[in-house]
């Protein structure tokens, strides 16, 4: 899921359409599930890797129609592996449906593991970690800001030239975008600390101040994003809290 305002590093303005199989690279095809929305762009990207004997990455939500259409596209090709980048409900439930139809094993489905790479295509399948259409929401308790930032730092050392994300189109300059994402998070952290210094003490106050003009449907997600930053700041001793960090806690500069 994603949420950020226009100050975030949004670099992609056109989004791929759902409902059809498209070859996006010599070894990669993509069909987007029909679950578009404010958190999923035009839908979850399901990738087919290989030819004749293929792997499927992120079969998507619990949608028999999407799985049936995917298998119709493949025709006589054999599905030999089903890979899940992470266990969000818009990425992983379709794996069971696809496994039941094909007998293929499900692999790589531990909670929120790093996505898989394809050296032959100089590509990395980045799931919800890095996307071109918007930034990722880090929502406790499933997400932790410190771990997310550390995982972005790990990407600095990778050399792939294209990322294929879980939503939206490809990331064509991933090193540049990763740098922008890290910078944006640091700016967001600084903005939160500034609001606390100005007298804000509760998460809704901070959200109202730094997410001006945000789509009302995304306010809850924005609150979780601010919470993730505050949880990290409390852990680093930079912010004080009236107990363990939580959504309804009171915060102040340390």
Helices and strands as residue ranges (DSSP letters): E 21-25, E 28-32, E 45-50, E 53-57, H 64-74, E 78-83, H 94-102, E 105-107, E 117-118, G 119-121, E 123-127, H 145-155, E 162-165, H 174-197, H 203-210, G 216-218, H 219-235, E 239-241, E 251-253
